[in-house]
C-alpha cells in the first residue's frame, strides 16, 4: 500500500480481514470498496457535471488534493460533483478524489496485471466435427503453445486426454501420442468417439486435458478446458483456441452451506445427471437386413424361405465390470419366442476393452409373416473365468419396442434386401428376459 506522507487513510477492520483471508496473490489496494463503486449520498443523477453548470472537471492528478477531495464546487455554493466512489471518513460534501483515484488505479491494475496464473498454463488448439450420418465425433488435436514447464530441464512431455462428461472415465477416454521435451507440442492427431447421438451432443461436455508424462512418478496434470457439445453444429467443423485452466472444484451437495442454498436447483440437476450416467450401460451398433426368399432361377437355393440377417458391428462406452476397470465383452442374440431353444447365437469374446469391435453376422431362416410376430433380443455380457458371466446390458427390437428400437425394426421390414444400421443404448433390464446365464 502506497500512501502519501502526512495523509492517513482509514480502513475498516472488515476490510483488513478481507485482505488477510482472501486467497491467492494479493496486490496492495487502498480499499476493498473500490471494487464496488457506488454513488455517494450527496450526488444527484439529475445534475451531472458539465461546463454549462459551472462545475470544474474533476482533477485526479496526484498533486491536486484538497480538503474537499480536489473537486471544485460550483458557483453559488452548488453541491459538489458526484463521483462513483464511497465517501472517505471525515470528508465533507463529496467523494474524495483519493477514493476515485484508488478505484481507477485498481481497475487498471486488474486488467493489465494478471493475478491469476491460468494463462501461464498455456493454450491449446483443436477442431471438433460431429458427423450425424455415422454418429461419430471427431476431435483433431492440433497444437499447444506456452505450456507450463513440468520437468527439471524446464520442459515437459505433454499429451492430451479426452473425456465425455458425464460418463464412465475409462469407457470414453481417448489419448494422443506423447511429444517429448517441448513446451510447444504439435500433434495433428484425430481422436474419434463412436456412437454419439444427437441427445449426447445436447447434454454432454467434452473435457480436454493436457498432462505431462513422467516415467518414474505419476503423470502430472497441466491444465484443462471443457466444451459443451451443444456448441458444435452437425457436419460443421468448429475451431477452438483456448487457454488451459485449473480443474473446477467438484460440487458437493452434502457439504452445501447457507451460501450454496441459492444453487440447490443446479445441484439437484447435477445429481440427476450423475445418476443417469451411472445407469448408462453403453452403446451397440446393429445392422439388420431382411433377405427375401430365393427365386427359382437361383441355383444355390440356400435361403428358400428368406430370413433375417443380424450384423453385430461394435460396442462403445460399455460399463466396466472387472476390477481392472475394463470388461471382456461378447454379444448374444435371440429371436423370441424361441420354443425349441435354437435361436441363440454368440460372438467371440474380446478381452480387456470397453469399445470392442465384433463385425459378425448371424442368419435366422424365417418367413416375412412369421418375422412380424418375433422379437429380436440382443444382450452384451462380460466373460468371467470360473464364475458366472456378468450382464452388461441389452436391447429388444420388435413390434412392441419403443423409440429407436421400434423405428429400426420398422425400417428393416420396410426396406427388404437393404442393410439398416443404427446405434442403440443398452438398458439394465429387458422385459421377459433373464440377466443371468
Order of alpha helices (4+ residues) and beta strands (2+ residues): alpha-alpha-beta-beta-beta-beta-beta-alpha-beta-beta-beta-alpha-beta-beta-beta-beta-beta-alpha-beta-beta-alpha-beta
